[in-house]
């Protein structure tokens, strides 16, 4: 059963959070999938609900089975240690949360939140800790609650980077850290062609053969288009700084993955 936590009413800006700033969508409207920015959330929600029961299988095709150890290593590099409490935003089927639970050795130390009920139902099969239905832009948690916040390969699916980052800032304790994992558009034209072909042709074909799921096939094509049209890394770093985070940095791995790290200033 999906647990819910009521959002505290006084989560406003009285705790020293930064002021609102200009909107920064992660990518423009993608007309082949939805026609207005306002339709993004409903399209993405329906897509993930439809692909949820096939998502882990697709993920193994995508990362060739290397995902679990990579996610654990990324969390350790970002500073996750036993005794901390972590919020995994856009938890999906719980892949990052599972890595965190392995490190923390305490199921209740990880809370997963995701807007897709289908994805949370899949996550429940592997996680015993709390799972909450909610969006990055309106997290249902009180201020200053978590030591660390993670988001695995889902930043491209929020409506506005700075709205989400203000929420991340709000729920973190002073001195708390964030880790954002994201696929980056390859810089070379050859690499870009290879990755695009993998996402838009090979993976959909493999998904069609192994799952016969249209949402699973469409998800891979949608993934590439969000990667291809995503704002550059510098825009994400600048949005984090404008939101009030410090020690903002980016680490690139394999020429395809960016790890964004930052901290909420200590009091």
C-alpha atoms as an extended CHARMM CRD file, in Angstrom:
* protein
*
       267  EXT
         1         1  UNK       CA              0.0000000000        0.0000000000        0.0000000000  PROA      1               0.0000000000
         2         2  UNK       CA              1.3360000000        3.4120000000       -0.9360000000  PROA      2               0.0000000000
         3         3  UNK       CA              1.8550000000        5.5590000000        2.1170000000  PROA      3               0.0000000000
         4         4  UNK       CA              1.0210000000        9.2290000000        2.0720000000  PROA      4               0.0000000000
         5         5  UNK       CA              2.3430000000       12.0310000000        4.2170000000  PROA      5               0.0000000000
         6         6  UNK       CA              0.4060000000       15.2370000000        4.6240000000  PROA      6               0.0000000000
         7         7  UNK       CA              2.3110000000       18.2950000000        3.5530000000  PROA      7               0.0000000000
         8         8  UNK       CA              2.7350000000       20.7980000000        6.3900000000  PROA      8               0.0000000000
         9         9  UNK       CA              0.9220000000       24.0360000000        5.6410000000  PROA      9               0.0000000000
        10        10  UNK       CA              3.6510000000       26.3500000000        6.8460000000  PROA      10              0.0000000000
        11        11  UNK       CA              6.2830000000       25.1250000000        4.3970000000  PROA      11              0.0000000000
        12        12  UNK       CA              6.5620000000       28.6000000000        2.8700000000  PROA      12              0.0000000000
        13        13  UNK       CA              9.6270000000       30.7650000000        2.6310000000  PROA      13              0.0000000000
        14        14  UNK       CA              9.9070000000       31.7150000000        6.2920000000  PROA      14              0.0000000000
        15        15  UNK       CA             12.8800000000       29.3980000000        6.8330000000  PROA      15              0.0000000000
        16        16  UNK       CA             15.2870000000       31.4460000000        4.7360000000  PROA      16              0.0000000000
        17        17  UNK       CA             14.6300000000       29.7520000000        1.4150000000  PROA      17              0.0000000000
        18        18  UNK       CA             15.5550000000       31.6930000000       -1.7270000000  PROA      18              0.0000000000
        19        19  UNK       CA             13.0410000000       33.8250000000       -3.5680000000  PROA      19              0.0000000000
        20        20  UNK       CA             11.3270000000       32.6840000000       -6.7360000000  PROA      20              0.0000000000
        21        21  UNK       CA             13.0820000000       33.3760000000      -10.0250000000  PROA      21              0.0000000000
        22        22  UNK       CA             12.4600000000       32.9340000000      -13.7390000000  PROA      22              0.0000000000
        23        23  UNK       CA             11.1000000000       29.6130000000      -14.9650000000  PROA      23              0.0000000000
        24        24  UNK       CA             13.5630000000       27.1290000000      -16.4390000000  PROA      24              0.0000000000
        25        25  UNK       CA             11.8710000000       24.1750000000      -18.1750000000  PROA      25              0.0000000000
        26        26  UNK       CA             14.3210000000       21.3140000000      -18.8060000000  PROA      26              0.0000000000
        27        27  UNK       CA             13.3930000000       21.2030000000      -22.4840000000  PROA      27              0.0000000000
        28        28  UNK       CA             10.8960000000       22.8630000000      -24.8390000000  PROA      28              0.0000000000
        29        29  UNK       CA              7.4560000000       21.4840000000      -25.6410000000  PROA      29              0.0000000000
        30        30  UNK       CA              7.8820000000       18.2880000000      -27.6710000000  PROA      30              0.0000000000
        31        31  UNK       CA              5.0870000000       18.5780000000      -30.1870000000  PROA      31              0.0000000000
        32        32  UNK       CA              5.2470000000       14.9750000000      -31.3700000000  PROA      32              0.0000000000
        33        33  UNK       CA              4.1180000000       13.8650000000      -27.8830000000  PROA      33              0.0000000000
        34        34  UNK       CA              2.0310000000       16.7540000000      -26.4750000000  PROA      34              0.0000000000
        35        35  UNK       CA              1.1400000000       20.1960000000      -27.7910000000  PROA      35              0.0000000000
        36        36  UNK       CA              1.2050000000       22.4510000000      -24.7060000000  PROA      36              0.0000000000
        37        37  UNK       CA              3.4650000000       22.7380000000      -21.6850000000  PROA      37              0.0000000000
        38        38  UNK       CA              0.3860000000       22.2270000000      -19.5330000000  PROA      38              0.0000000000
        39        39  UNK       CA             -0.0620000000       18.7640000000      -21.0770000000  PROA      39              0.0000000000
        40        40  UNK       CA              3.4290000000       17.5450000000      -20.2020000000  PROA      40              0.0000000000
        41        41  UNK       CA              2.5470000000       16.2010000000      -16.7620000000  PROA      41              0.0000000000
        42        42  UNK       CA             -0.4620000000       14.1560000000      -17.9050000000  PROA      42              0.0000000000
        43        43  UNK       CA              1.4380000000       12.7330000000      -20.8970000000  PROA      43              0.0000000000
        44        44  UNK       CA              4.4730000000       11.7370000000      -18.8290000000  PROA      44              0.0000000000
        45        45  UNK       CA              2.2780000000       10.2640000000      -16.0860000000  PROA      45              0.0000000000
        46        46  UNK       CA              0.3010000000        8.1140000000      -18.5110000000  PROA      46              0.0000000000
        47        47  UNK       CA              3.4820000000        7.0010000000      -20.2770000000  PROA      47              0.0000000000
        48        48  UNK       CA              5.1960000000        5.8320000000      -17.0830000000  PROA      48              0.0000000000
        49        49  UNK       CA              2.0370000000        4.1990000000      -15.7350000000  PROA      49              0.0000000000
        50        50  UNK       CA              1.7400000000        2.2600000000      -18.9850000000  PROA      50              0.0000000000
        51        51  UNK       CA              5.3800000000        1.1700000000      -19.0530000000  PROA      51              0.0000000000
        52        52  UNK       CA              5.8050000000        0.5590000000      -15.3070000000  PROA      52              0.0000000000
        53        53  UNK       CA              5.6600000000       -3.2340000000      -15.2420000000  PROA      53              0.0000000000
        54        54  UNK       CA              8.2540000000       -3.4460000000      -18.0180000000  PROA      54              0.0000000000
        55        55  UNK       CA             10.5140000000       -0.6610000000      -16.7700000000  PROA      55              0.0000000000
        56        56  UNK       CA             13.1260000000       -2.7640000000      -14.9730000000  PROA      56              0.0000000000
        57        57  UNK       CA             13.5220000000       -5.0540000000      -17.9680000000  PROA      57              0.0000000000
        58        58  UNK       CA             14.0280000000       -2.0630000000      -20.2330000000  PROA      58              0.0000000000
        59        59  UNK       CA             16.5320000000       -0.6260000000      -17.7670000000  PROA      59              0.0000000000
        60        60  UNK       CA             18.6770000000       -3.7510000000      -17.9870000000  PROA      60              0.0000000000
        61        61  UNK       CA             18.6840000000       -3.4500000000      -21.7660000000  PROA      61              0.0000000000
        62        62  UNK       CA             19.7300000000        0.1680000000      -21.4100000000  PROA      62              0.0000000000
        63        63  UNK       CA             22.6020000000       -0.1910000000      -18.9280000000  PROA      63              0.0000000000
        64        64  UNK       CA             23.5770000000       -3.8020000000      -19.7000000000  PROA      64              0.0000000000
        65        65  UNK       CA             23.1810000000       -4.7420000000      -16.0390000000  PROA      65              0.0000000000
        66        66  UNK       CA             25.6900000000       -2.1750000000      -14.7110000000  PROA      66              0.0000000000
        67        67  UNK       CA             23.0670000000        0.0420000000      -13.0940000000  PROA      67              0.0000000000
        68        68  UNK       CA             23.0030000000       -1.3090000000       -9.5020000000  PROA      68              0.0000000000
        69        69  UNK       CA             26.6990000000       -0.9230000000       -8.7600000000  PROA      69              0.0000000000
        70        70  UNK       CA             26.9050000000        2.4220000000      -10.5690000000  PROA      70              0.0000000000
        71        71  UNK       CA             24.0200000000        3.8810000000       -8.5320000000  PROA      71              0.0000000000
        72        72  UNK       CA             25.5360000000        2.6970000000       -5.2480000000  PROA      72              0.0000000000
        73        73  UNK       CA             28.9260000000        4.1840000000       -6.1780000000  PROA      73              0.0000000000
        74        74  UNK       CA             27.3330000000        7.4910000000       -7.1770000000  PROA      74              0.0000000000
        75        75  UNK       CA             25.4840000000        7.7250000000       -3.8650000000  PROA      75              0.0000000000
        76        76  UNK       CA             28.6730000000        6.9950000000       -1.9230000000  PROA      76              0.0000000000
        77        77  UNK       CA             30.6090000000        9.5780000000       -3.9400000000  PROA      77              0.0000000000
        78        78  UNK       CA             27.9360000000       12.1350000000       -3.1060000000  PROA      78              0.0000000000
        79        79  UNK       CA             28.3640000000       11.4500000000        0.6090000000  PROA      79              0.0000000000
        80        80  UNK       CA             25.5870000000        9.0250000000        1.5760000000  PROA      80              0.0000000000
        81        81  UNK       CA             26.5040000000        7.2240000000        4.7980000000  PROA      81              0.0000000000
        82        82  UNK       CA             24.7500000000        4.9780000000        7.3460000000  PROA      82              0.0000000000
        83        83  UNK       CA             22.6380000000        6.9630000000        9.7800000000  PROA      83              0.0000000000
        84        84  UNK       CA             21.4240000000        9.4610000000        7.1830000000  PROA      84              0.0000000000
        85        85  UNK       CA             17.8750000000        9.8930000000        5.9220000000  PROA      85              0.0000000000
        86        86  UNK       CA             17.5060000000       10.1500000000        2.1380000000  PROA      86              0.0000000000
        87        87  UNK       CA             14.6260000000       11.2660000000       -0.0660000000  PROA      87              0.0000000000
        88        88  UNK       CA             14.6560000000        9.6950000000       -3.5290000000  PROA      88              0.0000000000
        89        89  UNK       CA             12.6330000000       11.9430000000       -5.8480000000  PROA      89              0.0000000000
        90        90  UNK       CA             11.0670000000       10.4110000000       -8.9700000000  PROA      90              0.0000000000
        91        91  UNK       CA             11.8830000000        7.0550000000       -7.4000000000  PROA      91              0.0000000000
        92        92  UNK       CA             10.2280000000        5.1120000000      -10.2150000000  PROA      92              0.0000000000
        93        93  UNK       CA             10.5570000000        1.3860000000       -9.5860000000  PROA      93              0.0000000000
        94        94  UNK       CA             13.0170000000        2.0670000000       -6.7610000000  PROA      94              0.0000000000
        95        95  UNK       CA             16.3450000000        1.4910000000       -8.4960000000  PROA      95              0.0000000000
        96        96  UNK       CA             18.2120000000        4.3570000000       -6.8040000000  PROA      96              0.0000000000
        97        97  UNK       CA             16.3540000000        3.7930000000       -3.5270000000  PROA      97              0.0000000000
        98        98  UNK       CA             17.5230000000        0.1750000000       -3.4790000000  PROA      98              0.0000000000
        99        99  UNK       CA             21.1220000000        1.2920000000       -3.8210000000  PROA      99              0.0000000000
       100       100  UNK       CA             20.6010000000        3.7610000000       -0.9700000000  PROA      100             0.0000000000
       101       101  UNK       CA             19.0160000000        1.0990000000        1.2410000000  PROA      101             0.0000000000
       102       102  UNK       CA             22.0690000000       -1.1210000000        0.6770000000  PROA      102             0.0000000000
       103       103  UNK       CA             24.3170000000        1.6830000000        1.9170000000  PROA      103             0.0000000000
       104       104  UNK       CA             22.1580000000        2.8260000000        4.8250000000  PROA      104             0.0000000000
       105       105  UNK       CA             21.3050000000       -0.7420000000        5.9080000000  PROA      105             0.0000000000
       106       106  UNK       CA             17.9980000000        0.5800000000        7.1950000000  PROA      106             0.0000000000
       107       107  UNK       CA             14.8690000000        0.3260000000        4.9950000000  PROA      107             0.0000000000
       108       108  UNK       CA             13.1920000000        3.2310000000        6.7710000000  PROA      108             0.0000000000
       109       109  UNK       CA             16.1540000000        5.4900000000        6.0600000000  PROA      109             0.0000000000
       110       110  UNK       CA             15.0330000000        5.8890000000        2.4380000000  PROA      110             0.0000000000
       111       111  UNK       CA             11.7390000000        7.4850000000        1.4050000000  PROA      111             0.0000000000
       112       112  UNK       CA             10.7310000000        7.2810000000       -2.2450000000  PROA      112             0.0000000000
       113       113  UNK       CA              8.3820000000        9.7460000000       -3.9190000000  PROA      113             0.0000000000
       114       114  UNK       CA              7.0200000000        9.5240000000       -7.4670000000  PROA      114             0.0000000000
       115       115  UNK       CA              3.9630000000       10.8840000000       -9.3160000000  PROA      115             0.0000000000
       116       116  UNK       CA              3.2420000000        7.5500000000      -11.0360000000  PROA      116             0.0000000000
       117       117  UNK       CA              1.1300000000        5.0920000000       -9.0760000000  PROA      117             0.0000000000
       118       118  UNK       CA              2.1480000000        2.3210000000      -11.4930000000  PROA      118             0.0000000000
       119       119  UNK       CA              5.8390000000        2.9070000000      -10.8570000000  PROA      119             0.0000000000
       120       120  UNK       CA              5.3230000000        2.9680000000       -7.0860000000  PROA      120             0.0000000000
       121       121  UNK       CA              3.4510000000       -0.3270000000       -7.2420000000  PROA      121             0.0000000000
       122       122  UNK       CA              6.4750000000       -1.8520000000       -8.9580000000  PROA      122             0.0000000000
       123       123  UNK       CA              8.8130000000       -0.2660000000       -6.4070000000  PROA      123             0.0000000000
       124       124  UNK       CA              6.8340000000       -1.8070000000       -3.5590000000  PROA      124             0.0000000000
       125       125  UNK       CA              7.8210000000       -5.2710000000       -4.8270000000  PROA      125             0.0000000000
       126       126  UNK       CA             11.4720000000       -4.5650000000       -3.9540000000  PROA      126             0.0000000000
       127       127  UNK       CA             11.3360000000       -1.9300000000       -1.1920000000  PROA      127             0.0000000000
       128       128  UNK       CA              9.9890000000       -2.1530000000        2.3400000000  PROA      128             0.0000000000
       129       129  UNK       CA             10.5420000000        1.5230000000        3.2090000000  PROA      129             0.0000000000
       130       130  UNK       CA              7.9890000000        4.3400000000        2.8160000000  PROA      130             0.0000000000
       131       131  UNK       CA              6.7360000000        5.2230000000       -0.6700000000  PROA      131             0.0000000000
       132       132  UNK       CA              4.7490000000        8.3910000000       -1.2710000000  PROA      132             0.0000000000
       133       133  UNK       CA              2.8920000000        9.5960000000       -4.3410000000  PROA      133             0.0000000000
       134       134  UNK       CA              3.9400000000       13.1450000000       -5.1660000000  PROA      134             0.0000000000
       135       135  UNK       CA              5.7270000000       15.4610000000       -7.5910000000  PROA      135             0.0000000000
       136       136  UNK       CA              9.1560000000       17.0510000000       -7.4290000000  PROA      136             0.0000000000
       137       137  UNK       CA              7.5850000000       20.4940000000       -7.7370000000  PROA      137             0.0000000000
       138       138  UNK       CA              5.3210000000       19.9880000000       -4.6900000000  PROA      138             0.0000000000
       139       139  UNK       CA              6.9750000000       17.5620000000       -2.2770000000  PROA      139             0.0000000000
       140       140  UNK       CA              4.6180000000       16.3790000000        0.4880000000  PROA      140             0.0000000000
       141       141  UNK       CA              7.1420000000       16.7440000000        3.3120000000  PROA      141             0.0000000000
       142       142  UNK       CA              7.9110000000       19.3110000000        5.9790000000  PROA      142             0.0000000000
       143       143  UNK       CA             10.9000000000       21.6450000000        5.9410000000  PROA      143             0.0000000000
       144       144  UNK       CA             14.4280000000       20.5950000000        6.9130000000  PROA      144             0.0000000000
       145       145  UNK       CA             13.7390000000       16.8720000000        7.0700000000  PROA      145             0.0000000000
       146       146  UNK       CA             16.3380000000       15.0280000000        4.9600000000  PROA      146             0.0000000000
       147       147  UNK       CA             20.1270000000       14.7010000000        5.0790000000  PROA      147             0.0000000000
       148       148  UNK       CA             20.3280000000       13.9710000000        1.3660000000  PROA      148             0.0000000000
       149       149  UNK       CA             18.1230000000       13.9940000000       -1.7290000000  PROA      149             0.0000000000
       150       150  UNK       CA             18.6510000000       11.9700000000       -4.8980000000  PROA      150             0.0000000000
       151       151  UNK       CA             17.0230000000       11.9570000000       -8.3330000000  PROA      151             0.0000000000
       152       152  UNK       CA             17.9520000000        9.3320000000      -10.8770000000  PROA      152             0.0000000000
       153       153  UNK       CA             17.6100000000       10.1820000000      -14.5740000000  PROA      153             0.0000000000
       154       154  UNK       CA             14.3310000000       12.0540000000      -14.2010000000  PROA      154             0.0000000000
       155       155  UNK       CA             15.2660000000       15.7300000000      -14.0970000000  PROA      155             0.0000000000
       156       156  UNK       CA             14.1760000000       16.0330000000      -17.7420000000  PROA      156             0.0000000000
       157       157  UNK       CA             10.6070000000       15.1910000000      -16.7420000000  PROA      157             0.0000000000
       158       158  UNK       CA              9.9110000000       18.0070000000      -14.2710000000  PROA      158             0.0000000000
       159       159  UNK       CA              7.9620000000       21.0480000000      -15.4260000000  PROA      159             0.0000000000
       160       160  UNK       CA             10.3860000000       23.6610000000      -14.0940000000  PROA      160             0.0000000000
       161       161  UNK       CA             13.9110000000       23.1350000000      -12.7650000000  PROA      161             0.0000000000
       162       162  UNK       CA             13.8760000000       26.0140000000      -10.3200000000  PROA      162             0.0000000000
       163       163  UNK       CA             10.4860000000       25.1520000000       -8.8490000000  PROA      163             0.0000000000
       164       164  UNK       CA             11.7850000000       21.6310000000       -8.2050000000  PROA      164             0.0000000000
       165       165  UNK       CA             15.1030000000       22.8960000000       -6.8430000000  PROA      165             0.0000000000
       166       166  UNK       CA             13.3380000000       25.2400000000       -4.4090000000  PROA      166             0.0000000000
       167       167  UNK       CA             11.4260000000       22.2470000000       -3.0940000000  PROA      167             0.0000000000
       168       168  UNK       CA             14.6640000000       20.2610000000       -2.7720000000  PROA      168             0.0000000000
       169       169  UNK       CA             16.2250000000       23.1590000000       -0.8560000000  PROA      169             0.0000000000
       170       170  UNK       CA             13.1750000000       23.3670000000        1.4370000000  PROA      170             0.0000000000
       171       171  UNK       CA             13.0320000000       19.7030000000        2.5220000000  PROA      171             0.0000000000
       172       172  UNK       CA             16.7880000000       19.3440000000        3.0660000000  PROA      172             0.0000000000
       173       173  UNK       CA             18.3260000000       19.9720000000        6.4650000000  PROA      173             0.0000000000
       174       174  UNK       CA             20.9200000000       22.7550000000        6.6360000000  PROA      174             0.0000000000
       175       175  UNK       CA             24.0960000000       21.2580000000        5.2100000000  PROA      175             0.0000000000
       176       176  UNK       CA             22.1020000000       18.5820000000        3.3540000000  PROA      176             0.0000000000
       177       177  UNK       CA             23.2690000000       17.4530000000       -0.0610000000  PROA      177             0.0000000000
       178       178  UNK       CA             21.6670000000       16.5620000000       -3.3840000000  PROA      178             0.0000000000
       179       179  UNK       CA             22.6970000000       14.1310000000       -6.1080000000  PROA      179             0.0000000000
       180       180  UNK       CA             21.0740000000       14.4150000000       -9.5270000000  PROA      180             0.0000000000
       181       181  UNK       CA             21.9330000000       11.7250000000      -12.0790000000  PROA      181             0.0000000000
       182       182  UNK       CA             21.1830000000       12.5900000000      -15.6710000000  PROA      182             0.0000000000
       183       183  UNK       CA             21.9530000000       11.3540000000      -19.1710000000  PROA      183             0.0000000000
       184       184  UNK       CA             23.6760000000       14.0120000000      -21.2500000000  PROA      184             0.0000000000
       185       185  UNK       CA             23.5060000000       14.6440000000      -24.9950000000  PROA      185             0.0000000000
       186       186  UNK       CA             26.8210000000       13.4290000000      -26.4980000000  PROA      186             0.0000000000
       187       187  UNK       CA             28.9720000000       16.2310000000      -27.8340000000  PROA      187             0.0000000000
       188       188  UNK       CA             30.3230000000       14.4410000000      -30.9060000000  PROA      188             0.0000000000
       189       189  UNK       CA             28.0690000000       13.8520000000      -33.9030000000  PROA      189             0.0000000000
       190       190  UNK       CA             29.1690000000       10.2110000000      -34.1880000000  PROA      190             0.0000000000
       191       191  UNK       CA             28.4260000000        9.4520000000      -30.5370000000  PROA      191             0.0000000000
       192       192  UNK       CA             25.1460000000       11.3050000000      -30.8320000000  PROA      192             0.0000000000
       193       193  UNK       CA             24.1290000000        9.2050000000      -33.8340000000  PROA      193             0.0000000000
       194       194  UNK       CA             25.0240000000        5.9920000000      -32.0170000000  PROA      194             0.0000000000
       195       195  UNK       CA             23.0880000000        6.9030000000      -28.8730000000  PROA      195             0.0000000000
       196       196  UNK       CA             20.1020000000        8.1870000000      -30.8540000000  PROA      196             0.0000000000
       197       197  UNK       CA             20.0040000000        4.9700000000      -32.8830000000  PROA      197             0.0000000000
       198       198  UNK       CA             20.2120000000        2.9050000000      -29.6930000000  PROA      198             0.0000000000
       199       199  UNK       CA             17.3230000000        4.7790000000      -28.0420000000  PROA      199             0.0000000000
       200       200  UNK       CA             15.0710000000        5.2700000000      -31.0410000000  PROA      200             0.0000000000
       201       201  UNK       CA             15.5770000000        2.0600000000      -32.9970000000  PROA      201             0.0000000000
       202       202  UNK       CA             17.3500000000       -0.7100000000      -31.1050000000  PROA      202             0.0000000000
       203       203  UNK       CA             15.7490000000       -0.3390000000      -27.6760000000  PROA      203             0.0000000000
       204       204  UNK       CA             12.1760000000        0.0840000000      -29.0210000000  PROA      204             0.0000000000
       205       205  UNK       CA             12.6730000000       -3.0440000000      -31.1480000000  PROA      205             0.0000000000
       206       206  UNK       CA             13.9690000000       -4.9940000000      -28.1560000000  PROA      206             0.0000000000
       207       207  UNK       CA             11.0850000000       -3.6820000000      -26.0470000000  PROA      207             0.0000000000
       208       208  UNK       CA              8.5640000000       -4.7040000000      -28.6970000000  PROA      208             0.0000000000
       209       209  UNK       CA              9.9930000000       -8.2320000000      -28.8860000000  PROA      209             0.0000000000
       210       210  UNK       CA             10.3490000000       -8.7450000000      -25.1310000000  PROA      210             0.0000000000
       211       211  UNK       CA              7.3250000000       -6.8680000000      -23.7620000000  PROA      211             0.0000000000
       212       212  UNK       CA              4.9210000000       -6.2100000000      -26.6650000000  PROA      212             0.0000000000
       213       213  UNK       CA              4.1520000000       -2.9780000000      -24.8270000000  PROA      213             0.0000000000
       214       214  UNK       CA              3.5420000000        0.1640000000      -26.8770000000  PROA      214             0.0000000000
       215       215  UNK       CA              4.2040000000        2.4870000000      -23.8920000000  PROA      215             0.0000000000
       216       216  UNK       CA              7.5430000000        0.7290000000      -23.2900000000  PROA      216             0.0000000000
       217       217  UNK       CA              8.5520000000        1.3010000000      -26.9170000000  PROA      217             0.0000000000
       218       218  UNK       CA              7.3950000000        4.9210000000      -26.8760000000  PROA      218             0.0000000000
       219       219  UNK       CA              9.2190000000        5.5820000000      -23.6050000000  PROA      219             0.0000000000
       220       220  UNK       CA             12.6010000000        4.8900000000      -25.1910000000  PROA      220             0.0000000000
       221       221  UNK       CA             11.9050000000        7.2740000000      -28.0880000000  PROA      221             0.0000000000
       222       222  UNK       CA             10.6530000000        9.9040000000      -25.6550000000  PROA      222             0.0000000000
       223       223  UNK       CA             13.7800000000        9.4450000000      -23.5440000000  PROA      223             0.0000000000
       224       224  UNK       CA             16.0310000000       10.3000000000      -26.4610000000  PROA      224             0.0000000000
       225       225  UNK       CA             14.0480000000       13.3830000000      -27.4510000000  PROA      225             0.0000000000
       226       226  UNK       CA             14.1700000000       14.7260000000      -23.8860000000  PROA      226             0.0000000000
       227       227  UNK       CA             17.9340000000       14.0560000000      -23.7950000000  PROA      227             0.0000000000
       228       228  UNK       CA             18.4890000000       15.6560000000      -27.1990000000  PROA      228             0.0000000000
       229       229  UNK       CA             16.4360000000       18.7660000000      -26.3540000000  PROA      229             0.0000000000
       230       230  UNK       CA             17.5090000000       19.1490000000      -22.7110000000  PROA      230             0.0000000000
       231       231  UNK       CA             19.0220000000       22.4320000000      -21.5730000000  PROA      231             0.0000000000
       232       232  UNK       CA             22.8440000000       22.3250000000      -21.3810000000  PROA      232             0.0000000000
       233       233  UNK       CA             24.5420000000       21.3150000000      -18.1150000000  PROA      233             0.0000000000
       234       234  UNK       CA             25.5500000000       24.9270000000      -17.4530000000  PROA      234             0.0000000000
       235       235  UNK       CA             21.8710000000       25.9100000000      -17.2730000000  PROA      235             0.0000000000
       236       236  UNK       CA             21.2120000000       23.2260000000      -14.6450000000  PROA      236             0.0000000000
       237       237  UNK       CA             24.2270000000       24.3250000000      -12.5860000000  PROA      237             0.0000000000
       238       238  UNK       CA             23.1540000000       27.9550000000      -12.7830000000  PROA      238             0.0000000000
       239       239  UNK       CA             19.5790000000       27.0870000000      -11.7610000000  PROA      239             0.0000000000
       240       240  UNK       CA             20.9520000000       25.3010000000       -8.6890000000  PROA      240             0.0000000000
       241       241  UNK       CA             23.0520000000       28.3510000000       -7.7650000000  PROA      241             0.0000000000
       242       242  UNK       CA             20.1340000000       30.7470000000       -8.2670000000  PROA      242             0.0000000000
       243       243  UNK       CA             18.0390000000       28.5660000000       -6.0000000000  PROA      243             0.0000000000
       244       244  UNK       CA             20.5340000000       29.0290000000       -3.1650000000  PROA      244             0.0000000000
       245       245  UNK       CA             22.6400000000       25.8740000000       -3.3140000000  PROA      245             0.0000000000
       246       246  UNK       CA             26.3830000000       26.0340000000       -2.7290000000  PROA      246             0.0000000000
       247       247  UNK       CA             29.2680000000       23.6950000000       -3.6100000000  PROA      247             0.0000000000
       248       248  UNK       CA             27.5140000000       23.1590000000       -6.9450000000  PROA      248             0.0000000000
       249       249  UNK       CA             29.4800000000       20.8560000000       -9.2290000000  PROA      249             0.0000000000
       250       250  UNK       CA             29.1630000000       18.4050000000      -12.0960000000  PROA      250             0.0000000000
       251       251  UNK       CA             31.0420000000       15.1640000000      -12.6880000000  PROA      251             0.0000000000
       252       252  UNK       CA             30.8740000000       13.4290000000      -16.0700000000  PROA      252             0.0000000000
       253       253  UNK       CA             31.1000000000        9.6550000000      -16.4970000000  PROA      253             0.0000000000
       254       254  UNK       CA             31.4430000000        7.5420000000      -19.6400000000  PROA      254             0.0000000000
       255       255  UNK       CA             30.7160000000       10.5840000000      -21.7870000000  PROA      255             0.0000000000
       256       256  UNK       CA             26.9920000000        9.9760000000      -21.2470000000  PROA      256             0.0000000000
       257       257  UNK       CA             26.1440000000       10.5170000000      -17.5660000000  PROA      257             0.0000000000
       258       258  UNK       CA             26.3570000000       13.6860000000      -15.5000000000  PROA      258             0.0000000000
       259       259  UNK       CA             26.3030000000       13.6900000000      -11.7190000000  PROA      259             0.0000000000
       260       260  UNK       CA             25.1890000000       17.0630000000      -10.3560000000  PROA      260             0.0000000000
       261       261  UNK       CA             25.9800000000       17.6390000000       -6.6800000000  PROA      261             0.0000000000
       262       262  UNK       CA             25.2090000000       20.5970000000       -4.4310000000  PROA      262             0.0000000000
       263       263  UNK       CA             24.5700000000       21.4390000000       -0.7970000000  PROA      263             0.0000000000
       264       264  UNK       CA             22.1440000000       23.5440000000        1.1940000000  PROA      264             0.0000000000
       265       265  UNK       CA             24.1770000000       26.0470000000        3.2220000000  PROA      265             0.0000000000
       266       266  UNK       CA             24.5660000000       25.2110000000        6.9180000000  PROA      266             0.0000000000
       267       267  UNK       CA             22.9600000000       27.6110000000        9.3330000000  PROA      267             0.0000000000
